[in-house]
Amino acid sequence: MRTTAVESTDYSNFFRTLSAAKQRVLMLDYDGTVAPFSRDRRRASPYPAVPELLAEIMSTCETRLIMVSGRSARDIPRLLRIQPPPEIWGSHGVERLYPDGRYEEIDVSDEAVQALGEAELRLDEQCLGPHIEVKLAAVAVHWRGLDSSEVLKVRSRAYRTLEPMTFRADLTLAEFDQGVELRLRSANKGEAVRHFLQDIDRRIPVAYLGDDVDDENAFRVLNGRGLTVLVKPKCRFTAAQMWLRPPAELIGFLNDWKLACRGKS
C-alpha cells in the first residue's frame, strides 16, 4: 500500500474497526477506479479479478457494496458483470438501481429537461454528435482517445456551447477526466454521500474509493467519518486520506477487506 506513516495508522485503525463490525459499507467509483479508462466508454471492462472480489465481499462480508458513477445507473451491470449486481448510484448519485431491480431517480424539472435537450441539439449542430453522452440529469462531451488537435477543437466547441447555458435551470459545468458535462447542481457525489450517511448508524464503517474530480466532493464529506482512498496511477493533490495505484494495490485493498471481515486484520 502506498501510504505515509499517518495514513498507515488511519488504514490500520479503520480495518480493525471493520473487522469488529457486523455491517460494512464499501463505495466505489467505476471508470478509473474499478475499471481502467477505455477509448470506447461502452467497453470499459473492470480490472481482472476485481469483479470476483467484489462479488465475494458482497456475499460473504456483510458488506453493502455501492457503485457510485457519473454514468447512467443502467450502464454499470453489463460492464461489471456481477450477479446479483450491487447497488448502483448513477449520474453522480441522482438515480439509484438496487440489486432487486428497483429504480429510483430524482425529479428533474421541466425547465432543466428543456435546457439539457437544447444543449444536446446545440452540441450536435457543432458536429459533436459522436462525442455526446446523454444522461438523466446531464449532457456530457467526451474527448478521450483523440489526438491533441482534435481534443482542442472538441473541448473548445463544447465549452463555447455549454458555458452560456449554466445560467439556466440550476445547471453547472463540470469537467471530468477527458470530458466535460452540463448537469444539475444536485448531481453531486458529495451530496449523495452526505444524504446516505444521515440514514445509517454512525458505527457502521464506510470506505469510499474514487479517482475523479467529483469523487473529491465525496472524500471531503466522508473524511472524519470513514476511509477515503484515491485510486489513480499517479498521485495528485487530493482530499483523500490515502492513495492506491491500480490494479495491484486496489486488489490488495479488496483482499484486505475480505480478510478483515473474517477477523484476520
Residue pairs with C-beta under 8 A, 6 or more apart in sequence:
1 8
1 11
1 242
1 244
1 249
1 252
1 253
2 235
2 242
2 243
2 244
2 245
2 249
3 11
3 242
3 243
7 241
7 242
10 227
10 241
10 242
11 227
11 241
11 242
14 205
14 207
14 226
14 227
15 256
15 257
15 260
15 265
16 265
17 205
18 24
18 205
18 257
18 260
18 261
18 265
19 260
19 261
19 263
19 264
19 265
21 62
21 203
21 204
21 205
22 62
23 62
23 63
23 64
23 201
23 204
24 61
24 62
24 63
24 64
24 204
24 205
24 206
24 257
24 261
25 63
25 64
25 66
25 200
25 204
25 205
25 206
25 207
25 226
26 57
26 63
26 64
26 65
26 66
26 206
26 207
26 209
26 257
27 66
27 67
27 68
27 193
27 206
27 207
27 208
27 209
27 218
28 34
28 54
28 65
28 66
28 67
28 68
28 208
28 209
28 210
29 67
29 68
29 69
29 189
29 209
29 210
29 211
29 212
29 215
29 231
30 44
30 67
30 68
30 69
30 71
30 76
30 79
30 80
31 37
31 41
31 44
31 69
31 70
31 71
31 177
31 211
31 212
32 177
32 210
32 211
32 212
32 231
32 232
33 209
33 210
33 211
33 215
33 231
33 246
33 250
34 46
34 47
34 50
34 54
34 67
34 80
34 250
35 44
35 45
35 46
35 47
35 50
35 79
36 44
36 47
36 246
36 247
37 44
37 144
37 177
37 178
38 44
38 45
38 144
39 144
39 145
40 145
41 71
41 133
41 142
41 144
44 79
45 79
46 79
46 80
46 81
47 246
47 247
47 250
47 251
48 247
49 247
49 251
50 247
50 250
50 251
50 254
51 80
51 81
51 82
53 251
53 254
53 255
53 258
54 65
54 80
54 82
54 86
54 254
55 82
55 83
56 258
57 63
57 65
57 254
57 257
57 258
57 261
58 65
58 82
58 86
60 258
60 261
61 257
61 258
61 261
62 261
63 257
63 261
64 87
65 86
65 87
66 86
66 87
66 88
66 89
67 76
67 80
67 86
67 87
67 88
67 89
68 89
68 92
68 93
68 189
68 192
68 193
68 208
68 210
68 218
69 75
69 76
69 88
69 89
69 90
69 92
70 91
70 92
70 135
70 138
70 140
70 176
70 181
70 212
70 214
71 90
71 91
71 135
72 90
72 91
72 95
72 135
72 136
73 88
73 89
73 90
73 91
73 95
73 96
73 97
73 103
74 90
74 97
75 90
76 85
76 88
76 90
76 97
77 85
77 88
77 97
80 86
84 99
84 100
85 97
85 99
86 99
87 96
87 97
87 98
87 99
88 96
88 97
89 95
89 96
89 189
89 192
90 96
90 97
90 135
90 136
91 135
91 136
91 137
91 138
91 183
91 187
92 137
92 138
92 183
92 187
92 188
92 189
92 192
92 214
93 187
93 188
93 189
93 191
93 192
93 193
94 105
94 106
94 136
94 137
94 184
94 186
94 187
94 192
95 103
95 104
95 105
95 106
95 136
95 137
96 103
96 104
96 105
97 103
98 104
105 136
106 137
106 186
108 136
108 137
108 184
109 169
111 168
111 169
112 137
112 169
112 170
112 171
112 184
114 169
115 165
115 168
115 169
115 171
116 134
116 137
116 138
116 139
116 169
116 171
116 182
118 165
119 139
119 161
119 162
119 165
119 182
120 132
120 134
120 139
122 161
122 165
123 129
123 132
123 139
123 141
123 157
123 158
123 161
123 162
124 132
126 157
126 158
126 160
126 161
127 157
128 141
128 154
128 157
128 158
128 161
131 141
131 142
131 143
131 154
131 158
132 139
132 140
132 141
133 139
133 140
133 141
133 142
133 181
134 140
135 181
135 183
137 183
137 184
137 186
137 187
138 181
138 182
138 183
138 184
138 187
139 162
139 181
139 182
139 183
140 176
140 179
140 180
140 181
140 182
140 183
141 154
141 155
141 158
141 162
141 179
141 180
141 181
142 178
142 179
143 150
143 151
143 154
143 155
143 178
143 179
144 177
144 178
144 179
145 178
146 154
155 180
158 180
159 173
159 180
162 173
162 180
162 182
163 173
165 171
165 182
166 172
166 173
166 182
169 184
170 184
170 185
170 186
171 182
171 183
171 184
171 185
172 182
172 183
172 184
172 185
173 180
173 181
173 182
174 180
174 181
174 183
174 213
174 214
175 213
176 212
176 213
176 214
177 211
177 212
177 213
188 214
188 217
189 210
189 214
189 215
189 217
189 218
190 214
190 216
190 217
190 218
190 220
190 221
191 217
191 221
192 218
193 208
193 217
193 218
193 221
193 222
194 221
197 206
197 221
197 222
197 225
200 206
202 225
205 226
205 227
206 222
206 225
206 226
206 227
207 226
207 227
207 228
207 229
207 257
208 215
208 218
208 219
208 222
208 226
208 227
208 228
208 229
209 229
209 231
209 244
209 250
209 253
210 216
210 218
210 219
210 229
210 230
210 231
210 240
211 230
211 231
211 232
215 230
216 238
216 239
216 240
218 228
219 228
219 230
219 238
219 239
219 240
219 241
220 239
222 228
223 239
223 241
227 241
227 242
228 239
228 240
228 241
228 242
229 240
229 241
229 242
229 243
229 244
229 253
230 236
230 238
230 240
230 242
230 243
230 244
231 243
231 244
231 245
231 246
231 249
231 250
232 243
232 245
232 246
233 245
233 246
235 243
244 250
244 252
244 253
256 265
259 265
